[in-house]
Amino acid sequence: MTTTEIQEHAAKLSAETNLFNARVRELGLRDIADFYWYHCVDLPHGLTTPGVYDFRQTIREFPFPADMRGMSVLDVGSATGFFAFEFEKRGADVTSVELDSLESLDRFPGQPIEPVLAQIERMMISESAAPRNFTAGELYFNLLEGPFRFCHELRRSAVRRCYSSVYGLTAEKLGRKGFDLVFMGDILLHTVNPLQALAAVTPLCAGSLVLSQVIPDNAEDRPAMLYVGGDNPTRDEVSWWWPNKPCLIQLLKKLGFRSVEQTGSHIATMRTSGYQNERAIFQATR
């Protein structure tokens, strides 16, 4: 990917965002100028949020039933809420999980929060814009809560929002003992303790667990986990661990899932740069 190609992708998304913001203003809706849209979400009035990731076509690669009526679904790490709203559209009763603050972001032991917040702000504003010096609360609202609530209100959604880290999820907190489907989309690679994260969601899963995950590109047959977090204590590398396929399968079986299989993969394209990365899709069944 050349610098020119990256700039072209960024310019295209920026133009799309400006048109979206202008249309929202015309409709007299709330001020969303500072929002960061993680997902493309279809809304009333012909609106589609200018998300960094567009899963509207690639969702077909996931093993989700077309008809989810009567199903209870837990969407862990919901962000703007594309998958939660899609499950609801298919008829499911959905609980969406997201952090209660950016201070709750998982980070390496001893890593201060300030560099992480600064990196998030750089991600959220264009290179041509001046720093806004948002507070942590403003960053959280513009990145997670505001975009989700905007979509939730316009869609007249009944999706419930639960605020928790993946490690703190319990049946008591969620108000339900077991879910027919638990979905973890690109969550595990952002956890410092992936086994602890899997162990937290396992008791909540009464049916199947679907997750997408980067799998190291090697031919190693032995279960192993690749560390990709770097050695700079002031830099947030976003990812820390990439388990290989035998490792992930064995961990899930060790946690009590009867069968675990890779059902396919999907390509996630960052619309800010055009960069593509492949995620393996796994389904584990109780």
For each residue, the residues with C-beta under 8 A, 3 or more apart:
1: 5 6 273 274 275
2: 5 6
3: 6 7
4: 7 8
5: 1 2 8 9 274
6: 1 2 3 9 10 273 274 275
7: 3 4 10 11
8: 4 5 11 12 274
9: 5 6 12 13 271 272 273 274
10: 6 7 13 14 126 127 272 273
11: 7 8 14 15
12: 8 9 15 16 271
13: 9 10 16 17 50 52 271 272
14: 10 11 17 18 126
15: 11 12 18 19
16: 12 13 19 20 50
17: 13 14 20 21 37 50
18: 14 15 21 22
19: 15 16 22 23
20: 16 17 23 24 47 48 49 50
21: 17 18 24 25 32 33
22: 18 19 25 26
23: 19 20 26 27 45 47
24: 20 21 27 29 30 32 47
25: 21 22 28 29
26: 22 23
27: 23 24 45
28: 25
29: 24 25 32 150 154
30: 24 150
31: 34
32: 21 24 29 35 146 147 150
33: 21
34: 31 124 132 134 138 142
35: 32 142 146 147 150
36: 52 123 124 142 143 147
37: 17 40 41 49 50 51 52 80 147
38: 51 52 53 79 80 143 147
39: 49 51 52 53 54 55 79 80 81 82
40: 37 48 49 50 51 53 54 55 56 82
41: 37 48 49 51 80 81 82 85 151
42: 47 48 56
43: 47 48 49 151 154 155
44: 47 154 155
45: 23 27 154
46:
47: 20 23 24 42 43 44 154
48: 20 40 41 42 43
49: 20 37 39 40 41 43 80 147 151
50: 13 16 17 20 37 40
51: 37 38 39 40 41 54 80 82 271
52: 13 36 37 38 39 270 271 272
53: 38 39 40 82 268 269 270 271
54: 39 40 51 57 269 271
55: 39 40 58 59 82 83 266 268
56: 40 42 59 82
57: 54 60
58: 55 61 266 267 268
59: 55 56 62 64 83 86
60: 57
61: 58 264 265 266 281
62: 59 210 212 263 264 266 281
63: 210 263 264 281 283
64: 59 68 86 87 90 181 210
65: 68 71 90
66: 90
67: 90 91
68: 64 65 71 73 87 90 91 92 181
69: 90 91 92
70: 91
71: 65 68 87 91 92 93 180 181
72: 92 93 94 95 176 178 179 180 181
73: 68 84 87 92 93 94 95 179 180 181 182 183
74: 94 95 97 174 179 181 182 183 201 204 205
75: 78 81 83 84 87 94 95 96 97 183 185
76: 97 166 169 182 183 184 185 187 201
77: 97 98 166 184 185 186 187 190
78: 75 81 83 84 96 97 98 148 161
79: 38 39 82 98 144 147 148
80: 37 38 39 41 49 51 147 148 151
81: 39 41 75 78 84 85 96 147 148 151 152 159
82: 39 40 41 51 53 55 56 79 85 86
83: 55 59 75 78 86 87 183 185
84: 73 75 78 81 87 88 94 96 159
85: 41 81 82 88 89 151 155 157 159
86: 59 64 82 83 89 90
87: 64 68 71 73 75 83 84 90 92 94 181 183
88: 84 85 91 92 94 157 158 159
89: 85 86
90: 64 65 66 67 68 69 86 87
91: 67 68 69 70 71 88
92: 68 69 71 72 73 87 88 181
93: 71 72 73
94: 72 73 74 75 84 87 88 158 159 160
95: 72 73 74 75 159 160 161 162 174 175 176 179
96: 75 78 81 84 148 159 160 161 162
97: 74 75 76 77 78 161 162 163 164 166 169 174
98: 77 78 79 144 145 148 161 162 163
99: 102 104 105 140 144 163 164 165
100: 104 163 164
101: 104 136 137 140
102: 99 105 113 116 117 120 136 139 140 143
103: 113 136
104: 99 100 101 165
105: 99 102 113 116
106: 165 190 191 192 193
107: 111 113 116 192 236
108: 111 192 229 233 240
109: 192
110: 233
111: 107 108 115 116 233 234 236
112: 115 116 234
113: 102 103 105 107 116 117 136
114: 117 118
115: 111 112 118 119 234 235 236
116: 102 105 107 111 112 113 119 120 236
117: 102 113 114 120 121 136 139
118: 114 115 121 122
119: 115 116 122 123 236
120: 102 116 117 123 124 139 143
121: 117 118 124 125 131 132 133 134 139
122: 118 119 125
123: 36 119 120
124: 34 36 120 121 139 142 143
125: 121 122 129 131 132
126: 10 14 129
127: 10
128:
129: 125 126 132
130:
131: 121 125
132: 34 121 125 129
133: 121
134: 34 121 138 139 142
135: 138 139
136: 101 102 103 113 117 139 140
137: 101 140 141
138: 34 134 135 141 142
139: 102 117 120 121 124 134 135 136 142 143
140: 99 101 102 136 137 143 144 145
141: 137 138 144 145 146
142: 34 35 36 124 134 138 139 146 147
143: 36 38 102 120 124 139 140 146 147
144: 79 98 99 140 141 147 148
145: 98 140 141 148 149
146: 32 35 141 142 143 149 150
147: 32 35 36 37 38 49 79 80 81 142 143 144 150 151
148: 78 79 80 81 96 98 144 145 151 152 161
149: 145 146 152 153
150: 29 30 32 35 146 147 153 154
151: 41 43 49 80 81 85 147 148 154 155 157
152: 81 148 149 155 157 159 161
153: 149 150 156 157
154: 29 43 44 45 47 150 151
155: 43 44 85 151 152
156: 153
157: 85 88 151 152 153
158: 88 94
159: 81 84 85 88 94 95 96 152
160: 94 95 96
161: 78 95 96 97 98 148 152
162: 95 96 97 98 169 173 174
163: 97 98 99 100
164: 97 99 100 168 169 173
165: 99 104 106 168 169
166: 76 77 97 169 184 187 191 197 200 201
167: 193 196 197 200
168: 164 165 173 200
169: 76 97 162 164 165 166 173 174 200 201 204
170: 173 174 204
171: 174 175 176 177 178 203 204
172: 175
173: 162 164 168 169 170
174: 74 95 97 162 169 170 171 204
175: 95 171 172
176: 72 95 171 179 204
177: 171 204 206
178: 72 171 204 205 206 207
179: 72 73 74 95 176 182 204 205 206 207
180: 71 72 73 206 207 208
181: 64 68 71 72 73 74 87 92 205 207 208 209 210
182: 73 74 76 179 201 204 205 208 209 210
183: 73 74 75 76 83 87 209 210 211
184: 76 77 166 187 188 197 201 209 210 211 212
185: 75 76 77 83 211 212
186: 77 189 190 212 213 268 279
187: 76 77 166 184 190 191 197 211
188: 184 191 194 197 198 211 213 241 243
189: 186 194 213 214 239 240 241 242
190: 77 106 186 187 238 239 240
191: 106 166 187 188 194 196 197 240 241
192: 106 107 108 109 240 241
193: 106 167 196 197
194: 188 189 191 197 198 225 241 243
195: 198 199 251
196: 167 191 193 199 200
197: 166 167 184 187 188 191 193 194 200 201
198: 188 194 195 201 202 251 252 255
199: 195 196 202 255
200: 166 167 168 169 196 197 203 204
201: 74 76 166 169 182 184 197 198 204 205 209
202: 198 199 205 209 255 256 257
203: 171 200
204: 74 169 170 171 174 176 177 178 179 182 200 201
205: 74 178 179 181 182 201 202 208 209 284 286
206: 177 178 179 180 286
207: 178 179 180 181 285 286
208: 180 181 182 205 283 284 285 286
209: 181 182 183 184 201 202 205 252 257 283 284 285
210: 62 63 64 181 182 183 184 281 282 283 284
211: 183 184 185 187 188 281 282 284
212: 62 184 185 186 266 279 280 281 282
213: 186 188 189 242 243 248 279 280 282
214: 189 239 242 277 278 279 280
215: 242 243 244 245 248 280
216: 220 224 226 242 244
217:
218: 244
219:
220: 216 224 244 246
221: 246
222: 246
223: 243 244 246 247 249 250 251
224: 216 220 243 244 246 247
225: 194 241 242 243 244 247
226: 216 241 242 243 244
227: 240 241
228: 237 239 240 241 242
229: 108 237 239 240 241
230: 235 237
231:
232: 235 237
233: 108 110 111
234: 111 112 115
235: 115 230 232
236: 107 111 115 116 119
237: 228 229 230 232 240
238: 190
239: 189 190 214 228 229 242
240: 108 189 190 191 192 227 228 229 237
241: 188 189 191 192 194 225 226 227 228 229
242: 189 213 214 215 216 225 226 228 239
243: 188 194 213 215 223 224 225 226 247 248 251
244: 215 216 218 220 223 224 225 226 247 248
245: 215 248 249 262 280
246: 220 221 222 223 224 249 250
247: 223 224 225 243 244 250 251
248: 213 215 243 244 245 251 252 260 282
249: 223 245 246 252 253 260 261 282
250: 223 246 247 253 254
251: 195 198 223 243 247 248 254 255
252: 198 209 248 249 255 257 260 282 284
253: 249 250 256 257 258 260
254: 250 251
255: 198 199 202 251 252
256: 202 253 286
257: 202 209 252 253 260 284 285 286
258: 253 285 286
259: 284 285
260: 248 249 252 253 257 282 283 284 285
261: 249 282 283
262: 245 265 280 281 282
263: 62 63 281 282 283
264: 61 62 63 280 281
265: 61 262 278 279 280 281
266: 55 58 61 62 212 278 279 281
267: 58 276 277 278 279
268: 53 55 58 186 276 277 278 279
269: 53 54 274 275 276
270: 52 53 273 274 275 276 277
271: 9 12 13 51 52 53 54 274
272: 9 10 13 52
273: 1 6 9 10 270
274: 1 5 6 8 9 269 270 271
275: 1 6 269 270
276: 267 268 269 270
277: 214 267 268 270
278: 214 265 266 267 268
279: 186 212 213 214 265 266 267 268
280: 212 213 214 215 245 262 264 265
281: 61 62 63 210 211 212 262 263 264 265 266
282: 210 211 212 213 248 249 252 260 261 262 263
283: 63 208 209 210 260 261 263
284: 205 208 209 210 211 252 257 259 260
285: 207 208 209 257 258 259 260
286: 205 206 207 208 256 257 258
